[in-house]
Amino acid sequence: MARGIAGKNNWALFLLILTGIVLGGFIGNLTAGVSGLSWLNYGQTFGLTSPIIFDIGIMVITFGLSIRITIASIIGVLLAILIYRLI
């Protein structure tokens, strides 16, 4: 198993960051309608606007990716890194 410089597991950091992104996005969506907390849902979406479709006769393959970064997801990532450093 790959270990970081301080002997911590890099997979744990990766999973904590993913958790921070998901929970931050969820909290951002929940607070979108609240007048004092709607700034948490402010963000930018980037990626493919329409999916790429490969039709090869017997099979159709569709690729698409869209990422939304919000203030709440950035806060979630920062909290995940802080928790990782404290563990």
C-alpha positions as CSV (number, residue, x, y, z in Angstrom):
1,M,0.0,0.0,0.0
2,A,1.3,3.5,-0.9
3,R,2.0,5.6,2.1
4,G,2.6,9.4,2.1
5,I,5.5,11.2,3.6
6,A,4.1,11.3,7.1
7,G,3.1,7.6,6.9
8,K,-0.6,8.3,6.2
9,N,-2.6,6.4,3.6
10,N,-3.2,8.5,0.5
11,W,-6.4,6.6,-0.3
12,A,-7.9,7.9,3.0
13,L,-7.2,11.5,1.9
14,F,-8.8,10.7,-1.5
15,L,-11.9,9.3,0.0
16,L,-12.2,12.2,2.5
17,I,-11.9,14.7,-0.3
18,L,-14.6,12.9,-2.3
19,T,-16.8,12.8,0.8
20,G,-16.2,16.6,1.3
21,I,-17.2,17.3,-2.4
22,V,-20.4,15.2,-2.2
23,L,-21.5,16.5,1.2
24,G,-20.6,20.1,0.3
25,G,-22.6,19.8,-2.9
26,F,-25.5,18.3,-1.0
27,I,-25.5,21.1,1.6
28,G,-25.2,23.7,-1.2
29,N,-28.3,22.3,-2.8
30,L,-30.2,22.3,0.5
31,T,-29.3,25.9,1.2
32,A,-30.1,27.2,-2.3
33,G,-33.6,28.4,-1.2
34,V,-32.5,29.8,2.2
35,S,-32.0,33.6,1.8
36,G,-29.1,33.9,4.2
37,L,-27.3,30.8,3.0
38,S,-27.9,30.8,-0.7
39,W,-24.3,32.0,-1.3
40,L,-23.2,28.4,-0.5
41,N,-24.7,27.2,-3.7
42,Y,-22.9,29.8,-5.9
43,G,-20.5,28.1,-8.3
44,Q,-19.5,27.2,-11.8
45,T,-20.4,24.2,-14.0
46,F,-18.0,23.0,-16.6
47,G,-17.6,20.0,-18.8
48,L,-19.3,18.6,-21.9
49,T,-22.6,20.4,-22.6
50,S,-23.8,17.6,-24.8
51,P,-22.6,14.0,-24.6
52,I,-20.4,12.4,-27.2
53,I,-22.1,9.5,-28.9
54,F,-20.2,6.7,-30.7
55,D,-22.5,4.5,-32.8
56,I,-20.6,1.5,-34.1
57,G,-23.5,-0.4,-35.5
58,I,-24.1,-3.1,-32.9
59,M,-23.4,-0.9,-29.9
60,V,-23.9,2.8,-29.0
61,I,-21.4,4.3,-26.5
62,T,-22.2,7.6,-24.8
63,F,-19.7,9.7,-22.9
64,G,-20.5,12.8,-20.9
65,L,-19.0,14.7,-18.0
66,S,-20.2,17.7,-16.1
67,I,-18.7,19.1,-12.9
68,R,-20.2,21.7,-10.6
69,I,-17.9,23.4,-8.1
70,T,-19.7,25.4,-5.4
71,I,-18.6,27.3,-2.4
72,A,-20.0,24.6,-0.2
73,S,-18.0,21.9,-2.0
74,I,-14.8,23.9,-1.6
75,I,-15.5,24.3,2.1
76,G,-16.1,20.5,2.3
77,V,-12.8,19.8,0.6
78,L,-11.0,22.1,3.0
79,L,-12.6,20.5,6.0
80,A,-11.7,17.0,4.6
81,I,-8.0,18.0,4.4
82,L,-8.1,19.5,7.9
83,I,-9.6,16.3,9.2
84,Y,-7.0,14.2,7.4
85,R,-4.2,16.3,9.0
86,L,-5.7,15.9,12.5
87,I,-6.0,12.1,12.2
